[in-house]
Amino acid sequence: MIESSDLRMTKIPLSHGAGHMPALGFGTLIPDPALTIAATRDALDAGFRHFDCAERYRNEREVGTALQAGLAGVGIAREDIFVTTKVLNNNHRPERVEPAFKASLERLGLKYLDLYLIHTPFAFQPGDEQDPRDQNGNVLYDRDVTLLDTWKAMESLVDHGKCGAIGLSDITLDTLKPLYESARIKPAVVQVESHPYLPETELLEFCKEKGIVLLAFAPLGHGMTPGLMADPVVSAIAARVGKTPAQVLLAWAVQRGTALLTTPTTAARAKENFDITRLPEDAFAEINGIKIRQRLNPVVSTGIPGFIPAKGQSA
Ligand SMILES: NC(=O)c1ccc[n+]([C@@H]2O[C@H](COP(=O)([O-])OP(=O)(O)OC[C@H]3O[C@@H](n4cnc5c(N)ncnc54)[C@H](OP(=O)(O)O)[C@@H]3O)[C@@H](O)[C@H]2O)c1
C-alpha cells in the first residue's frame, strides 16, 4: 500500500505493474438512472477517483455520461480515474466474455478499463437473460463452463491491452486458491463483502501474501439499521475522534490495507465519506476486537447478486 499521511489519497499497487487503485472507491449500484448521474458526479466532485460498475447494475450508460461530463468539468484526465466493471454470470462462456466487455466499454463511453471482474464465480445459462430461471424459479446454472475457462478469456483481454487488470468478485478463499494456482495471469483484485462484522481475515492474509488487493463492499453494512453504523464501539469511537460512524468505518477499512466501495447518494454524504482521517491505534484495535459476525449477502453460495432493478426502472 502506498502510505499517505492523508488517508484519502491512499493508493494500492496492482500486480503485474497494472498501476494503482485508489483505496477509496465509489460504487454505482444505484437503481435510479437520474440519481446515478447526480451521485456519480457528486462523488467525482468530492474527490473520488475510483468507480465500480457492473453490467448487472444496468446503468453503465448513466455512469459514463456522468464521468464524461465530470472529467470535462473538473478538468481531469481519463488516466486520473480508475474504472472497473464486471462480467455477469450469463456471459461466462469464453466466447461471450469479449463481447460483454466491449458492450460495457461502449455503454461507459470509454476506450479501456482499469479493471474487469468476474461478478460471481457461478456460471448461469448463457444468453441475454441476466437472471435465467426454470418454471419453479430455480436458477439455471451452466455446468458446461468452468471458472478457469472464463478466466482464460479474461486473460486474453489483458494480453490484448484492453484492460489493465482482472479479478474476481463474491469469491471464497476455497474457490480463489485453485484458480490462483492455475491462472497464467494472477487475479489482481478480489471484491467481497467485508466490514467489522465480516472481516474476512483469512482471505485478507492470503491476498496480502499474494499481492492481491481485497476490495471491500458493504463497508457501512449497506447502511442497514440496526447495523454497523449504530454499533456501540463504532459510535463511541466516532464521538471520541470527532468523526461520523461512516467515516470511522471507512477509515478502518483503508487502515487495514483494503480498498473499499461506498455508495453515498447525496453531495453531502459524498463529501463526508471522502473526508476520512487515520484512526488512533487504540480505536483501530477496538474495532478489530468486535466479536459480532454477520454476512449480509448470500451471493457467495448462490451466485445471485442481491440487487436487481425493477424492469423498466433503469437503463
Ligand atoms: N460484488 C458484489 O456482489 C457487490 C454487492 C453489493 C455492492 N457492490 C458494490 O459495492 C458498492 C457499495 O455498496 P454498499 O451498499 O456496499 O455501500 P455502503 O456505502 O456500505 O452502503 C450504502 C448505504 O449506506 C448509506 N450511506 C452511505 N453513506 C452514508 C453516510 N455517510 N451516513 C449514513 N448512511 C450512509 C446509503 O444511504 P443513501 O442511499 O441514503 O445515501 C446506502 O443506503 C456498490 O455500489 C457496488 O458497486 C458489489
The ligand as a Gaussian input file, in Angstrom:
#p B3LYP/6-31G(d) Opt

LIG

0 1
 N      -19.784000      -7.573000      -5.952000
 C      -20.987000      -7.552000      -5.434000
 O      -21.719000      -8.543000      -5.436000
 C      -21.485000      -6.285000      -4.819000
 C      -22.605000      -6.314000      -3.980000
 C      -23.035000      -5.107000      -3.421000
 C      -22.372000      -3.941000      -3.693000
 N      -21.292000      -3.935000      -4.532000
 C      -20.570000      -2.692000      -4.876000
 O      -20.292000      -2.023000      -3.685000
 C      -20.794000      -0.688000      -3.759000
 C      -21.072000      -0.187000      -2.397000
 O      -22.386000      -0.566000      -1.976000
 P      -22.710000      -0.771000      -0.497000
 O      -24.155000      -0.975000      -0.295000
 O      -21.815000      -1.841000      -0.051000
 O      -22.302000       0.675000       0.069000
 P      -22.338000       1.235000       1.520000
 O      -21.740000       2.589000       1.414000
 O      -21.845000       0.216000       2.503000
 O      -23.887000       1.373000       1.828000
 C      -24.706000       2.223000       1.108000
 C      -25.864000       2.597000       2.026000
 O      -25.326000       3.343000       3.108000
 C      -25.946000       4.620000       3.168000
 N      -24.890000       5.613000       3.425000
 C      -23.845000       5.932000       2.627000
 N      -23.089000       6.866000       3.221000
 C      -23.670000       7.143000       4.418000
 C      -23.354000       8.017000       5.471000
 N      -22.303000       8.798000       5.412000
 N      -24.175000       8.044000       6.549000
 C      -25.241000       7.261000       6.613000
 N      -25.608000       6.393000       5.642000
 C      -24.817000       6.347000       4.544000
 C      -26.589000       4.862000       1.829000
 O      -27.734000       5.617000       2.038000
 P      -28.232000       6.714000       0.958000
 O      -28.506000       5.967000      -0.315000
 O      -29.449000       7.252000       1.617000
 O      -27.118000       7.716000       0.803000
 C      -26.930000       3.430000       1.382000
 O      -28.173000       3.024000       1.946000
 C      -21.975000      -0.803000      -4.702000
 O      -22.390000       0.405000      -5.256000
 C      -21.390000      -1.732000      -5.724000
 O      -20.522000      -1.007000      -6.589000
 C      -20.831000      -5.089000      -5.074000

